[in-house]
Amino acid sequence: MGNFTVDILTPAKVIAKDLPAESLLVPTVKGQINVLVDHTHIVSKLETGMVSVFGGANDADKFFSVSTGVCKVLENKIIILTNTSEEKIDIELGRAKKALEYSENMLSGSESLSEDDFIKYTRKIERAKLRIQMASFKG
């Protein structure tokens, strides 16, 4: 078993609960952080990116997409609260490519979009590109 546990939660569902880990890479707005056992306590804002959970010798490595949210490290429990998340094995490449194409098309008419819609489609493009990259990732 790993040295600490990881929970990844969205408003819609629990993506991972008590996932054992020896090491964790988390994308934050200030850059990627590497969490190891007995890491100092922190709360950090997430950036859209890939969370890498390294399980060690006895547990498989797992990879998750995350978008805006927060990561809390407290003792040997890491909680990631994110707007959206998906495990790498659940990503459908075709669906991600369609989402990218749709969002790019919506932005192409950006002069008629509200500021909120512009931000929404920009974030959707970021997520779609991440999901396409992760689907191709061999980790």
N, CA, C and O atoms as a DFTB+ gen file, in Angstrom:
556 C
 N C O
     1  1       0.842      -1.190       0.000
     2  2       0.000       0.000       0.000
     3  2       0.880       1.243       0.000
     4  3       1.998       1.226       0.513
     5  1       0.357       2.328      -0.586
     6  2       1.111       3.568      -0.690
     7  2       1.298       4.246       0.649
     8  3       0.848       3.751       1.682
     9  1       1.965       5.382       0.618
    10  2       2.279       6.119       1.826
    11  2       1.227       7.152       2.209
    12  3       1.210       7.622       3.346
    13  1       0.350       7.513       1.276
    14  2      -0.743       8.430       1.551
    15  2      -1.883       8.112       0.600
    16  3      -1.731       7.283      -0.297
    17  1      -3.029       8.768       0.791
    18  2      -4.176       8.505      -0.070
    19  2      -4.630       9.775      -0.765
    20  3      -4.411      10.887      -0.284
    21  1      -5.271       9.579      -1.911
    22  2      -5.729      10.678      -2.752
    23  2      -7.213      10.503      -3.036
    24  3      -7.664       9.412      -3.384
    25  1      -7.966      11.581      -2.886
    26  2      -9.368      11.635      -3.301
    27  2      -9.467      12.685      -4.400
    28  3      -8.891      13.767      -4.287
    29  1     -10.199      12.362      -5.464
    30  2     -10.481      13.329      -6.530
    31  2     -11.994      13.408      -6.650
    32  3     -12.664      12.421      -6.953
    33  1     -12.522      14.619      -6.403
    34  2     -13.964      14.821      -6.338
    35  2     -14.395      15.944      -7.275
    36  3     -13.715      16.963      -7.396
    37  1     -15.535      15.745      -7.937
    38  2     -16.159      16.794      -8.743
    39  2     -17.543      17.054      -8.157
    40  3     -18.004      16.282      -7.316
    41  1     -18.211      18.117      -8.579
    42  2     -19.583      18.331      -8.099
    43  2     -20.520      17.180      -8.504
    44  3     -21.513      16.921      -7.825
    45  1     -20.206      16.504      -9.595
    46  2     -21.085      15.451     -10.096
    47  2     -20.835      14.076      -9.483
    48  3     -21.769      13.294      -9.306
    49  1     -19.544      13.773      -9.150
    50  2     -19.277      12.428      -8.635
    51  2     -17.886      12.324      -8.019
    52  3     -17.047      13.216      -8.143
    53  1     -17.687      11.202      -7.355
    54  2     -16.382      10.863      -6.800
    55  2     -15.603      10.143      -7.900
    56  3     -16.024       9.085      -8.369
    57  1     -14.480      10.706      -8.308
    58  2     -13.665      10.117      -9.372
    59  2     -12.720       9.070      -8.791
    60  3     -12.549       8.000      -9.376
    61  1     -12.109       9.365      -7.653
    62  2     -11.211       8.429      -6.976
    63  2     -11.335       8.646      -5.471
    64  3     -11.432       9.783      -5.009
    65  1     -11.331       7.568      -4.721
    66  2     -11.460       7.652      -3.259
    67  2     -10.411       6.748      -2.627
    68  3     -10.308       5.569      -2.965
    69  1      -9.636       7.311      -1.708
    70  2      -8.604       6.566      -0.974
    71  2      -7.645       5.830      -1.898
    72  3      -7.278       4.682      -1.644
    73  1      -7.243       6.502      -2.972
    74  2      -6.288       5.938      -3.925
    75  2      -4.895       5.957      -3.295
    76  3      -4.406       7.029      -2.936
    77  1      -4.241       4.792      -3.149
    78  2      -2.920       4.772      -2.524
    79  2      -1.859       5.387      -3.430
    80  3      -1.884       5.201      -4.647
    81  1      -0.926       6.120      -2.826
    82  2       0.113       6.783      -3.619
    83  2       1.405       6.905      -2.828
    84  3       1.401       7.064      -1.607
    85  1       2.503       6.826      -3.556
    86  2       3.822       7.136      -2.993
    87  2       4.265       8.523      -3.430
    88  3       5.078       9.166      -2.766
    89  1       3.713       8.982      -4.571
    90  2       4.072      10.275      -5.128
    91  2       2.896      10.783      -5.952
    92  3       2.107       9.998      -6.478
    93  1       2.790      12.109      -6.056
    94  2       1.679      12.722      -6.764
    95  2       2.165      13.993      -7.443
    96  3       2.845      14.806      -6.817
    97  1       1.825      14.176      -8.716
    98  2       2.109      15.423      -9.432
    99  2       0.782      16.128      -9.675
   100  3      -0.158      15.540     -10.209
   101  1       0.716      17.409      -9.273
   102  2      -0.526      18.174      -9.357
   103  2      -0.268      19.489     -10.091
   104  3       0.663      20.215      -9.740
   105  1      -1.090      19.811     -11.120
   106  2      -0.923      21.098     -11.815
   107  2      -1.619      22.218     -11.040
   108  3      -2.836      22.184     -10.855
   109  1      -0.851      23.204     -10.588
   110  2      -1.432      24.340      -9.866
   111  2      -1.194      25.616     -10.673
   112  3      -0.416      25.624     -11.627
   113  1      -1.865      26.676     -10.282
   114  2      -1.702      27.945     -10.996
   115  2      -0.295      28.498     -10.856
   116  3       0.116      29.347     -11.647
   117  1       0.455      28.029      -9.857
   118  2       1.844      28.478      -9.665
   119  2       2.845      27.461     -10.193
   120  3       4.045      27.595      -9.951
   121  1       2.374      26.455     -10.907
   122  2       3.251      25.426     -11.444
   123  2       2.939      24.070     -10.855
   124  3       2.147      23.948      -9.921
   125  1       3.563      23.068     -11.405
   126  2       3.322      21.702     -10.962
   127  2       4.012      21.444      -9.622
   128  3       5.158      21.843      -9.417
   129  1       3.302      20.773      -8.717
   130  2       3.920      20.405      -7.450
   131  2       4.008      18.884      -7.350
   132  3       3.157      18.155      -7.860
   133  1       5.053      18.436      -6.686
   134  2       5.266      17.015      -6.443
   135  2       5.017      16.778      -4.961
   136  3       5.706      17.343      -4.111
   137  1       4.033      15.944      -4.656
   138  2       3.685      15.651      -3.272
   139  2       4.258      14.292      -2.911
   140  3       4.044      13.306      -3.616
   141  1       4.986      14.252      -1.808
   142  2       5.533      13.014      -1.271
   143  2       4.995      12.831       0.150
   144  3       4.376      13.738       0.707
   145  1       5.232      11.667       0.724
   146  2       4.772      11.404       2.082
   147  2       5.286      12.489       3.033
   148  3       6.411      12.969       2.895
   149  1       4.450      12.861       3.989
   150  2       4.761      13.891       4.984
   151  2       5.020      15.272       4.383
   152  3       5.767      16.072       4.946
   153  1       4.396      15.543       3.236
   154  2       4.495      16.864       2.603
   155  2       3.912      17.917       3.537
   156  3       3.003      17.630       4.316
   157  1       4.431      19.118       3.456
   158  2       3.890      20.210       4.259
   159  2       2.427      20.451       3.886
   160  3       2.021      20.180       2.756
   161  1       1.644      20.953       4.823
   162  2       0.229      21.206       4.574
   163  2       0.084      22.409       3.648
   164  3       0.695      23.456       3.867
   165  1      -0.728      22.244       2.618
   166  2      -0.971      23.349       1.680
   167  2      -2.392      23.264       1.143
   168  3      -3.028      22.210       1.171
   169  1      -2.866      24.387       0.659
   170  2      -4.075      24.464      -0.146
   171  2      -3.683      25.301      -1.351
   172  3      -3.186      26.417      -1.199
   173  1      -3.904      24.765      -2.557
   174  2      -3.475      25.465      -3.760
   175  2      -4.555      25.396      -4.830
   176  3      -5.271      24.401      -4.941
   177  1      -4.667      26.464      -5.617
   178  2      -5.611      26.483      -6.732
   179  2      -5.074      25.629      -7.871
   180  3      -3.883      25.667      -8.180
   181  1      -5.967      24.855      -8.493
   182  2      -5.592      23.990      -9.607
   183  2      -5.607      24.738     -10.928
   184  3      -6.363      25.689     -11.127
   185  1      -4.757      24.282     -11.809
   186  2      -4.744      24.697     -13.217
   187  2      -5.249      23.493     -14.005
   188  3      -5.088      22.360     -13.551
   189  1      -5.845      23.702     -15.149
   190  2      -6.244      22.586     -16.002
   191  2      -4.993      21.813     -16.385
   192  3      -4.026      22.388     -16.884
   193  1      -5.016      20.515     -16.151
   194  2      -3.851      19.686     -16.434
   195  2      -4.053      18.251     -15.999
   196  3      -5.172      17.816     -15.728
   197  1      -2.953      17.524     -15.937
   198  2      -2.998      16.108     -15.595
   199  2      -2.460      15.886     -14.187
   200  3      -1.381      16.365     -13.838
   201  1      -3.227      15.154     -13.385
   202  2      -2.777      14.701     -12.076
   203  2      -2.214      13.300     -12.272
   204  3      -2.883      12.421     -12.816
   205  1      -0.977      13.101     -11.823
   206  2      -0.324      11.795     -11.928
   207  2      -0.191      11.218     -10.530
   208  3       0.442      11.809      -9.655
   209  1      -0.801      10.044     -10.332
   210  2      -0.743       9.362      -9.045
   211  2       0.150       8.139      -9.224
   212  3      -0.196       7.209      -9.953
   213  1       1.295       8.145      -8.557
   214  2       2.244       7.038      -8.663
   215  2       2.061       6.132      -7.452
   216  3       2.345       6.512      -6.316
   217  1       1.578       4.924      -7.727
   218  2       1.201       4.006      -6.664
   219  2       2.338       3.241      -6.037
   220  3       2.170       2.676      -4.957
   221  1       3.476       3.203      -6.668
   222  2       4.604       2.454      -6.121
   223  2       4.589       1.008      -6.591
   224  3       3.921       0.667      -7.567
   225  1       5.326       0.169      -5.890
   226  2       5.531      -1.224      -6.303
   227  2       4.244      -2.046      -6.289
   228  3       4.059      -2.914      -7.142
   229  1       3.357      -1.783      -5.336
   230  2       2.170      -2.623      -5.173
   231  2       0.903      -2.070      -5.802
   232  3      -0.094      -2.786      -5.896
   233  1       0.912      -0.816      -6.236
   234  2      -0.291      -0.183      -6.775
   235  2       0.016       0.474      -8.116
   236  3       1.076       1.072      -8.303
   237  1      -0.920       0.353      -9.037
   238  2      -0.734       0.890     -10.388
   239  2      -0.696       2.416     -10.383
   240  3      -1.325       3.058      -9.542
   241  1       0.045       2.989     -11.325
   242  2       0.033       4.428     -11.552
   243  2      -1.273       4.779     -12.243
   244  3      -1.765       4.011     -13.069
   245  1      -1.841       5.939     -11.909
   246  2      -3.095       6.384     -12.519
   247  2      -2.969       7.853     -12.893
   248  3      -2.246       8.618     -12.255
   249  1      -3.693       8.225     -13.945
   250  2      -3.599       9.583     -14.475
   251  2      -5.010      10.129     -14.671
   252  3      -5.897       9.429     -15.157
   253  1      -5.204      11.397     -14.284
   254  2      -6.516      12.023     -14.318
   255  2      -6.410      13.419     -14.912
   256  3      -5.454      14.142     -14.635
   257  1      -7.384      13.800     -15.723
   258  2      -7.481      15.195     -16.150
   259  2      -8.223      15.938     -15.043
   260  3      -9.122      15.384     -14.410
   261  1      -7.843      17.188     -14.814
   262  2      -8.553      18.046     -13.870
   263  2      -8.651      19.437     -14.467
   264  3      -7.811      19.850     -15.266
   265  1      -9.689      20.149     -14.067
   266  2      -9.795      21.558     -14.439
   267  2      -9.947      22.359     -13.151
   268  3      -9.945      21.789     -12.060
   269  1     -10.073      23.618     -13.266
   270  2     -10.049      24.519     -12.121
   271  2     -10.623      23.907     -10.852
   272  3     -11.570      23.123     -10.896
   273  1     -10.045      24.271      -9.746
   274  2     -10.465      23.763      -8.450
   275  2      -9.382      24.009      -7.427
   276  3      -8.596      24.948      -7.555
   277  1      -9.339      23.155      -6.397
   278  2      -8.327      23.282      -5.352
   279  2      -7.778      21.914      -4.971
   280  3      -8.435      20.886      -5.134
   281  1      -6.559      21.937      -4.462
   282  2      -5.898      20.741      -3.942
   283  2      -5.519      21.038      -2.499
   284  3      -4.894      22.056      -2.203
   285  1      -5.908      20.131      -1.603
   286  2      -5.575      20.293      -0.186
   287  2      -4.708      19.120       0.250
   288  3      -5.086      17.959       0.091
   289  1      -3.547      19.438       0.799
   290  2      -2.643      18.424       1.353
   291  2      -2.655      18.622       2.862
   292  3      -2.249      19.669       3.367
   293  1      -3.124      17.607       3.572
   294  2      -3.197      17.681       5.025
   295  2      -2.766      16.335       5.578
   296  3      -3.442      15.322       5.400
   297  1      -1.633      16.347       6.250
   298  2      -0.999      15.125       6.729
   299  2      -0.791      14.195       5.539
   300  3      -0.170      14.603       4.558
   301  1      -1.279      12.980       5.590
   302  2      -1.074      12.061       4.470
   303  2      -2.368      11.794       3.721
   304  3      -2.625      10.676       3.272
   305  1      -3.187      12.849       3.591
   306  2      -4.435      12.787       2.849
   307  2      -4.463      13.955       1.875
   308  3      -4.347      15.112       2.280
   309  1      -4.616      13.651       0.588
   310  2      -4.691      14.696      -0.431
   311  2      -6.109      14.676      -0.981
   312  3      -6.611      13.627      -1.385
   313  1      -6.751      15.838      -0.995
   314  2      -8.099      15.965      -1.539
   315  2      -8.041      16.967      -2.671
   316  3      -7.602      18.104      -2.498
   317  1      -8.492      16.523      -3.837
   318  2      -8.542      17.377      -5.019
   319  2     -10.012      17.607      -5.344
   320  3     -10.747      16.674      -5.668
   321  1     -10.427      18.868      -5.252
   322  2     -11.786      19.270      -5.602
   323  2     -11.698      20.018      -6.921
   324  3     -11.065      21.071      -6.994
   325  1     -12.321      19.488      -7.961
   326  2     -12.178      20.060      -9.294
   327  2     -13.529      20.127      -9.994
   328  3     -14.431      19.346      -9.693
   329  1     -13.663      21.061     -10.925
   330  2     -14.926      21.186     -11.661
   331  2     -15.189      19.968     -12.532
   332  3     -16.316      19.476     -12.589
   333  1     -14.154      19.478     -13.212
   334  2     -14.295      18.275     -14.039
   335  2     -13.047      17.425     -13.872
   336  3     -11.956      17.936     -13.620
   337  1     -13.226      16.127     -14.017
   338  2     -12.106      15.202     -13.952
   339  2     -12.498      13.914     -14.656
   340  3     -13.667      13.532     -14.707
   341  1     -11.482      13.263     -15.193
   342  2     -11.696      12.008     -15.906
   343  2     -10.410      11.201     -15.835
   344  3      -9.320      11.735     -16.039
   345  1     -10.545       9.912     -15.544
   346  2      -9.357       9.069     -15.538
   347  2      -8.945       8.795     -16.976
   348  3      -9.796       8.691     -17.860
   349  1      -7.651       8.679     -17.211
   350  2      -7.102       8.481     -18.556
   351  2      -7.782       7.327     -19.284
   352  3      -8.097       7.443     -20.468
   353  1      -8.007       6.227     -18.594
   354  2      -8.591       5.053     -19.258
   355  2     -10.034       5.285     -19.705
   356  3     -10.552       4.531     -20.529
   357  1     -10.694       6.326     -19.166
   358  2     -12.080       6.616     -19.523
   359  2     -12.215       7.642     -20.644
   360  3     -13.328       7.930     -21.083
   361  1     -11.103       8.196     -21.112
   362  2     -11.158       9.236     -22.141
   363  2     -11.448       8.612     -23.503
   364  3     -10.782       7.668     -23.928
   365  1     -12.449       9.160     -24.170
   366  2     -12.789       8.742     -25.529
   367  2     -12.191       9.770     -26.482
   368  3     -12.620      10.924     -26.514
   369  1     -11.195       9.342     -27.260
   370  2     -10.472      10.249     -28.145
   371  2     -11.401      10.936     -29.140
   372  3     -11.294      12.145     -29.345
   373  1     -12.306      10.191     -29.757
   374  2     -13.225      10.773     -30.732
   375  2     -14.100      11.860     -30.124
   376  3     -14.320      12.905     -30.736
   377  1     -14.595      11.610     -28.923
   378  2     -15.430      12.590     -28.232
   379  2     -14.626      13.845     -27.900
   380  3     -15.137      14.960     -28.011
   381  1     -13.376      13.665     -27.495
   382  2     -12.520      14.805     -27.173
   383  2     -12.247      15.641     -28.424
   384  3     -12.262      16.871     -28.364
   385  1     -11.998      14.981     -29.549
   386  2     -11.744      15.713     -30.797
   387  2     -12.983      16.490     -31.240
   388  3     -12.867      17.620     -31.714
   389  1     -14.164      15.892     -31.091
   390  2     -15.403      16.597     -31.440
   391  2     -15.620      17.808     -30.533
   392  3     -16.053      18.863     -30.997
   393  1     -15.319      17.657     -29.241
   394  2     -15.467      18.769     -28.300
   395  2     -14.521      19.914     -28.664
   396  3     -14.896      21.082     -28.572
   397  1     -13.299      19.582     -29.076
   398  2     -12.336      20.595     -29.486
   399  2     -12.836      21.328     -30.722
   400  3     -12.821      22.558     -30.774
   401  1     -13.274      20.572     -31.708
   402  2     -13.772      21.177     -32.953
   403  2     -14.975      22.088     -32.678
   404  3     -15.042      23.205     -33.192
   405  1     -15.912      21.610     -31.874
   406  2     -17.102      22.404     -31.555
   407  2     -16.726      23.708     -30.851
   408  3     -17.217      24.778     -31.211
   409  1     -15.855      23.614     -29.850
   410  2     -15.478      24.807     -29.090
   411  2     -14.696      25.796     -29.941
   412  3     -14.884      27.007     -29.819
   413  1     -13.815      25.287     -30.806
   414  2     -13.085      26.181     -31.716
   415  2     -14.046      26.875     -32.674
   416  3     -13.875      28.057     -32.971
   417  1     -15.045      26.160     -33.154
   418  2     -16.052      26.772     -34.032
   419  2     -16.833      27.852     -33.294
   420  3     -17.125      28.905     -33.861
   421  1     -17.169      27.599     -32.038
   422  2     -17.898      28.605     -31.255
   423  2     -17.046      29.850     -31.040
   424  3     -17.564      30.967     -31.051
   425  1     -15.752      29.666     -30.846
   426  2     -14.867      30.817     -30.641
   427  2     -14.591      31.580     -31.928
   428  3     -14.258      32.764     -31.890
   429  1     -14.726      30.908     -33.062
   430  2     -14.453      31.599     -34.324
   431  2     -15.424      32.754     -34.547
   432  3     -15.112      33.693     -35.278
   433  1     -16.582      32.692     -33.931
   434  2     -17.534      33.803     -33.982
   435  2     -17.477      34.606     -32.705
   436  3     -18.504      35.069     -32.211
   437  1     -16.267      34.776     -32.160
   438  2     -16.103      35.357     -30.825
   439  2     -16.556      36.810     -30.718
   440  3     -16.817      37.291     -29.615
   441  1     -16.654      37.513     -31.835
   442  2     -17.088      38.912     -31.743
   443  2     -18.532      39.008     -31.257
   444  3     -18.936      40.050     -30.741
   445  1     -19.318      37.936     -31.411
   446  2     -20.703      37.965     -30.950
   447  2     -20.882      37.261     -29.598
   448  3     -21.994      37.216     -29.072
   449  1     -19.808      36.717     -29.037
   450  2     -19.898      36.021     -27.755
   451  2     -19.774      36.994     -26.594
   452  3     -19.068      37.999     -26.679
   453  1     -20.463      36.685     -25.521
   454  2     -20.282      37.459     -24.301
   455  2     -18.925      37.102     -23.703
   456  3     -18.310      36.116     -24.109
   457  1     -18.460      37.884     -22.755
   458  2     -17.184      37.594     -22.107
   459  2     -17.238      36.242     -21.389
   460  3     -16.272      35.478     -21.417
   461  1     -18.376      35.954     -20.748
   462  2     -18.528      34.670     -20.051
   463  2     -18.468      33.500     -21.026
   464  3     -17.843      32.479     -20.736
   465  1     -19.116      33.644     -22.184
   466  2     -19.077      32.566     -23.181
   467  2     -17.679      32.404     -23.763
   468  3     -17.245      31.283     -24.028
   469  1     -16.974      33.505     -23.962
   470  2     -15.604      33.430     -24.457
   471  2     -14.735      32.631     -23.483
   472  3     -13.974      31.758     -23.899
   473  1     -14.851      32.930     -22.196
   474  2     -14.089      32.206     -21.173
   475  2     -14.500      30.740     -21.151
   476  3     -13.648      29.856     -21.057
   477  1     -15.800      30.476     -21.235
   478  2     -16.302      29.102     -21.204
   479  2     -15.723      28.268     -22.347
   480  3     -15.255      27.152     -22.121
   481  1     -15.749      28.793     -23.563
   482  2     -15.246      28.023     -24.706
   483  2     -13.720      27.932     -24.717
   484  3     -13.159      26.950     -25.203
   485  1     -13.059      28.941     -24.189
   486  2     -11.602      28.859     -24.053
   487  2     -11.231      27.722     -23.097
   488  3     -10.308      26.955     -23.369
   489  1     -11.942      27.618     -21.994
   490  2     -11.689      26.522     -21.039
   491  2     -12.032      25.168     -21.638
   492  3     -11.335      24.185     -21.390
   493  1     -13.105      25.109     -22.426
   494  2     -13.468      23.847     -23.072
   495  2     -12.380      23.403     -24.052
   496  3     -12.098      22.211     -24.171
   497  1     -11.777      24.352     -24.744
   498  2     -10.671      24.033     -25.653
   499  2      -9.486      23.492     -24.862
   500  3      -8.880      22.498     -25.263
   501  1      -9.148      24.133     -23.743
   502  2      -8.057      23.645     -22.896
   503  2      -8.309      22.205     -22.451
   504  3      -7.419      21.359     -22.533
   505  1      -9.529      21.934     -21.980
   506  2      -9.860      20.580     -21.507
   507  2      -9.805      19.571     -22.641
   508  3      -9.288      18.468     -22.463
   509  1     -10.330      19.935     -23.807
   510  2     -10.332      19.007     -24.945
   511  2      -8.904      18.695     -25.391
   512  3      -8.585      17.542     -25.682
   513  1      -8.051      19.702     -25.446
   514  2      -6.650      19.472     -25.830
   515  2      -5.951      18.574     -24.816
   516  3      -5.178      17.692     -25.191
   517  1      -6.220      18.797     -23.539
   518  2      -5.640      17.952     -22.493
   519  2      -6.109      16.508     -22.654
   520  3      -5.303      15.581     -22.571
   521  1      -7.390      16.317     -22.879
   522  2      -7.931      14.966     -23.015
   523  2      -7.343      14.269     -24.240
   524  3      -7.057      13.073     -24.182
   525  1      -7.157      14.987     -25.339
   526  2      -6.538      14.405     -26.540
   527  2      -5.095      14.021     -26.235
   528  3      -4.649      12.937     -26.610
   529  1      -4.367      14.899     -25.560
   530  2      -2.978      14.610     -25.186
   531  2      -2.909      13.392     -24.267
   532  3      -2.060      12.520     -24.450
   533  1      -3.797      13.336     -23.287
   534  2      -3.785      12.205     -22.353
   535  2      -4.137      10.886     -23.030
   536  3      -3.573       9.844     -22.697
   537  1      -5.065      10.931     -23.978
   538  2      -5.444       9.695     -24.690
   539  2      -4.276       9.135     -25.470
   540  3      -4.197       7.926     -25.685
   541  1      -3.366       9.997     -25.897
   542  2      -2.186       9.576     -26.654
   543  2      -0.992       9.243     -25.756
   544  3      -0.016       8.640     -26.202
   545  1      -1.086       9.644     -24.483
   546  2      -0.010       9.437     -23.509
   547  2       0.127       7.946     -23.184
   548  3      -0.868       7.270     -22.921
   549  1       1.340       7.448     -23.205
   550  2       1.575       6.007     -22.994
   551  2       1.908       5.654     -21.553
   552  3       2.324       4.526     -21.289
   553  1       1.741       6.578     -20.613
   554  2       2.090       6.343     -19.208
   555  2       1.212       5.354     -18.504
   556  3       1.416       5.081     -17.321
